[in-house]
Amino acid sequence: MKLGFIGLGHMGSRMAANLVRAGHDVTVFNRSPGRSGSLIALGAHEAKTIADACRGEAVITMLADDTAASDIVLAHDGLIASLPKGAIHISMSSISVALSEHLAQTHAHAGQRYVAAPVFGRPDMAASATLFIVTAGDPGTVDACRPLFNALGQKTLSIGTQPWAANLVKLSGNFLQAAAIEALGEAIALIGKAGIDRRAYVELLTSTVFNLPSYKTYGGLIAQDKFEPAAFAAPLGYKDIRLALAAAESLRVPMPLASLLRDRFLRLLAQGGDNLDWAAIGGLATQDAGGGR
């Protein structure tokens, strides 16, 4: 398939590389220069403008937040102004439910197609094409995108015909992961202050009753107090919790634990944790306990 790929951060650069390796004709664009060198060497084409990335059948965006997505998609020289009628925008970013709804409506008005397809997985999973992809949109359009999804992930799950549904599922999933990080942090702080080996504790738990990828990954990071380099930076985690709370407010669903997590992220950022992995909120409980490693 001939397509564009916009957003070459930790996740996007690896995803675009897998699409090139799978034989797709990929043109890449990034707002900040200097990110495309390895992809060009691999066989991708470089777009000088957003319009240059919109000359194929589809374009994928993998952007940090609502502001970045709005700037790329809705600007006067942006994606909607540049995509041909009938072309597909596949938004794989973690964005708000409200923005996803707005993008779907705006694309429809422009005669374009829109699919939301956010992903679960860290950069190592993006590199190995083992992401989990949640899709929502017109079933025929989703089916047309499956060759791309197959090149990016180990499993693709469709959640409905309204694109915003995929974004809500993604935000709720990140809420659950952040809750697990907080719970792990508190438990590790407790046993650590008692003098029990933190790494051995995590190994015991994750090889028995909590044999789960998230517990293994984040438990290990918390036990080692290793939050740099960030695979998923704390400001992005804070963003996703705020977006989950905004969706909850619009639906009148109380989420007291999400409110706690928002405050934990805010505390971490207030202490200068912008460059830390979001797992660093799990280290706050050890600070609260006065150390105890």
FENLIN-V410946 format. One line per field, one symbol per residue. ss: DSSP state (A for helix, B for strand, O for the rest). phi: phi as a letter, one per 30 degrees, with the letter a starting at -180 (. if undefined). psi: psi as a letter, one per 20 degrees, with the letter a starting at -180 (. if undefined). A space follows every 10 residues. Layout:
ss->???
phi->???
psi->???
//
This chain:
ss->OBBBBBOOOO OAAAAAAAAA AOOOBBBBBO OOOOOOAAAA AAOOBBOOOO AAAAOOOBBB BOOOOAAAAA AAAAOOOOAA AAOOOOOBBB BOOOOOAAAA AAAAAAAAAO OOBBBBOOBB OOAAAAAOOO BBBBBBOOAA AAAAAAAAAA AABBBBBBOO OOAAAAAAAA AAAAAAAAAA AAAAAAAAAA AAAOOOOAAA AAAAAAOOOO OOAAAAAAAA AAAAOOOOOO OOBAAAAAAA AAAAAAAAAA AOOOOAAAAA AAAAAAAAAA OOOOOOBAAA AAAAAAAAOO OOO
phi->.dacbcjcde dddddddddd ddjddcccbb dcdjcceddd ddkdcccdbd eddcccdabc cbbdaddddd dddcddccdd dcdddidccc ccddbdddde dddedddddd iccbbcbdbc kceddddchc dccccaleed deddceeddd dcbdacbccl cceedddddd ddddeddddd ddddeddddd ddddjddddd ddddddcbdb dbeddddddd dddchcbbdd dbdedddeed dddddddddd chcdbddddd dedddddddd cidecddddd dddddddddi jic
psi->qprqppnlbh gghhghghhg hijqnppqpp hprjiighhg hhjrqpphrg hhjkjbhrpp pnrhahgggg gggiqhkagh ihpqpirpoo ojqnrqgghg gggggggghj krqppplrqp qrhhhghjlk qpppqpaphh gghhihhghh ihrhppppia iohhhhhggg hhghghghhh ggggggghgg hghijqpggh gggggijdil mqgghgghgg gghilnjqqp hoqghhgggh ghhghggggh ilopmhhhhg hghggggghh jkkhjqqiii hiihhhghjk dl.
//
